Amino acid sequence: MSCELILVRHAQASFGADDYDVLSELGHRQGAALGAALAARGERIDAVFVGAQRRHRETLEAMAPALALDVSAAQVLPGLNEFSSGDLLDARFGNGPRPPGLGSDREAHFRILRDTVLAWQREEIGGRESFVQFTERVLRARRLMGATGRRVLAVTSGGAICRMIADVLEAPPAQMMHLQLQLANCAVSRIMIGQGGMRLHSFNEMPHVSGPGAEFVTYS
């Protein structure tokens, strides 16, 4: 029994806003464009899973009309949720001053976040969820989806996708974050699961981006 996992990173959220977990106006258009691009390819979707965060559901809702998907039938899978970057930054910096650019300058913010996640992976900082716990729940979600033996669409976040991929590649934990920083909003990655094991079929596909669609390439 084989399975194809079609892993979609959520569309652009609201970087710098009080609530990041909401799609931007561009994010809604990204999701709709991805749905249309997948439909134009004739993609068959047998089952749909979605993380429990708002940006996951809003991305799926934007994709659904073109693919004729019933959003209410999607299985909500908290194992697909992102790690809490805010919790990790609190664990690293506590009540002390925050570095310049955190939460306001994308380049500075993601450089700081990268170093924070790498420290978390090395168990140099704590948090409500350890890296081991994060890994366990993400890989448990992958096993659950893979057990369906179907073509599965899963809308999730970059950290969860790249943790699954790093595991398939048998790469060191740090590779998760290096991959994540390359993964665009609404990018598609595919994992094939069969009797011979798992393999990465594609990474960071952007079928919705072509020509004037360059504005759709975002990373936060």
C-alpha positions in Angstrom: 0.0 0.0 0.0 1.5 3.3 -1.1 0.7 6.9 -0.1 1.6 10.3 -1.5 1.8 13.1 1.1 1.2 16.5 -0.6 2.5 18.9 2.0 1.5 22.6 1.7 3.0 25.3 3.8 0.4 27.9 4.7 0.0 31.1 2.7 1.5 34.4 3.9 0.5 35.2 7.4 0.6 38.6 9.2 4.3 39.2 10.1 4.7 42.1 12.5 1.0 42.2 13.5 -0.4 41.5 16.9 -1.7 38.2 15.6 0.6 36.4 13.2 -1.9 33.5 12.8 -4.1 35.3 10.3 -3.5 35.3 6.5 -2.7 38.6 4.8 -4.7 39.8 1.8 -1.9 38.5 -0.4 -2.0 35.2 1.5 -5.6 34.6 0.6 -4.8 35.2 -3.0 -1.8 32.9 -2.8 -4.0 30.1 -1.5 -6.6 30.6 -4.2 -3.8 30.6 -6.9 -2.3 27.4 -5.5 -5.7 25.7 -5.5 -6.3 26.8 -9.2 -2.8 25.6 -10.2 -3.3 22.2 -8.6 -6.7 21.8 -10.2 -5.2 22.7 -13.6 -2.8 19.9 -13.2 -5.6 17.5 -12.5 -4.4 16.6 -9.0 -6.5 14.0 -7.4 -7.0 14.4 -3.6 -8.3 11.4 -1.7 -8.0 12.8 1.9 -7.4 16.2 3.5 -5.6 17.0 6.8 -5.1 20.4 8.2 -3.2 21.7 11.2 -5.2 23.3 14.1 -3.8 26.8 13.6 -5.9 29.5 11.9 -3.5 30.1 9.1 -3.7 26.5 8.1 -7.5 26.5 7.9 -7.6 29.8 6.1 -5.1 28.5 3.5 -7.2 25.4 2.9 -10.4 27.5 2.6 -8.7 29.6 0.0 -7.6 26.5 -2.0 -10.8 24.6 -1.6 -13.1 26.1 -4.3 -10.8 25.4 -7.2 -10.2 21.8 -6.0 -13.9 21.2 -5.1 -12.8 20.3 -1.5 -15.2 20.1 1.4 -13.3 22.0 4.1 -15.6 20.7 6.8 -14.6 17.1 6.0 -10.9 17.9 6.5 -9.4 16.1 9.5 -7.8 18.5 12.0 -4.5 17.2 13.1 -2.7 19.2 15.9 0.4 17.2 15.2 0.8 19.4 12.1 1.0 22.6 14.1 4.2 24.7 14.1 6.5 24.9 17.0 5.9 28.1 19.1 8.5 30.6 18.0 7.3 33.0 20.7 7.7 30.5 23.4 11.3 29.7 22.2 12.2 33.4 22.1 10.8 33.8 25.6 12.9 30.9 26.7 16.0 32.4 25.2 15.6 36.0 26.2 13.3 35.9 29.2 12.3 39.3 30.5 15.5 40.9 29.2 15.8 43.1 26.2 15.1 41.7 22.7 17.6 42.1 19.9 16.9 44.9 17.4 14.7 44.0 14.5 12.9 41.1 16.2 9.3 41.1 15.0 9.8 44.1 12.7 12.7 43.4 10.3 12.3 40.2 8.4 16.0 39.5 7.8 17.0 40.2 11.4 14.0 38.4 12.8 14.6 35.1 11.0 18.3 35.2 11.7 17.5 35.5 15.4 14.8 32.8 15.1 17.2 30.5 13.3 19.8 30.7 16.0 17.1 30.2 18.6 15.7 27.1 17.0 19.3 25.7 16.7 19.8 26.3 20.4 16.5 24.6 21.1 17.5 21.6 19.1 20.8 21.4 21.1 18.8 21.5 24.3 20.5 24.8 25.3 17.1 26.4 25.9 13.8 24.9 27.1 10.2 25.8 26.3 6.8 24.3 26.8 7.6 21.8 24.1 11.0 20.2 23.7 12.5 19.5 20.3 12.1 15.8 21.0 8.4 16.3 21.7 7.9 18.4 18.6 9.6 15.7 16.5 7.5 12.9 18.0 4.2 14.6 17.3 5.1 15.6 13.8 6.4 12.2 12.9 3.3 10.6 14.5 1.1 12.8 12.3 3.1 11.7 9.3 2.6 8.0 10.2 -1.2 8.6 10.7 -1.5 10.2 7.2 0.7 7.6 5.6 -1.4 4.8 7.0 -4.3 5.9 4.8 -2.6 4.5 1.7 -4.0 7.4 -0.3 -3.1 10.7 -2.0 -3.2 13.0 1.0 -3.3 16.8 1.0 -2.0 18.3 4.3 -1.9 22.0 5.0 0.6 22.8 7.7 3.7 24.9 8.6 7.3 25.0 7.5 8.8 23.6 10.6 6.5 20.5 10.5 7.1 19.9 6.8 10.9 20.3 7.1 11.1 18.1 10.2 9.4 15.3 8.2 11.7 15.9 5.2 14.9 16.0 7.3 13.8 12.7 8.8 13.2 11.1 5.4 16.7 12.3 4.3 18.2 11.1 7.6 19.7 14.5 7.9 20.9 16.1 11.2 18.3 18.1 13.2 19.9 21.4 12.1 18.9 20.7 8.5 15.3 21.2 9.5 15.8 25.0 10.0 18.1 25.4 7.0 15.3 23.8 4.8 12.6 25.9 6.5 14.2 29.2 5.6 14.0 28.2 2.0 10.4 27.1 2.0 8.0 29.6 0.5 4.5 30.3 1.5 2.1 28.0 -0.3 5.0 25.9 -1.5 4.3 22.2 -2.1 6.6 19.3 -1.0 5.8 15.7 -1.6 6.8 12.5 0.3 6.1 9.1 -1.2 5.5 6.2 1.3 5.5 2.6 0.2 6.7 -0.9 1.0 10.3 0.2 0.3 10.2 3.0 2.8 9.9 6.8 2.3 11.4 9.1 -0.2 11.3 12.8 -0.9 9.7 13.3 -4.3 9.8 17.1 -4.5 10.6 20.2 -2.3 9.3 23.8 -2.5 7.2 23.4 -5.7 5.5 26.7 -6.6 3.1 25.7 -9.4 1.0 28.9 -8.7 4.0 31.2 -9.5 4.7 32.1 -13.1 5.4 35.3 -15.0 3.6 38.2 -13.3 2.9 35.9 -10.3 6.3 36.7 -8.8 4.6 38.7 -6.1 3.3 35.4 -4.7 6.8 34.4 -3.6 7.0 35.2 0.1 8.5 33.5 3.1 6.6 34.6 6.2 
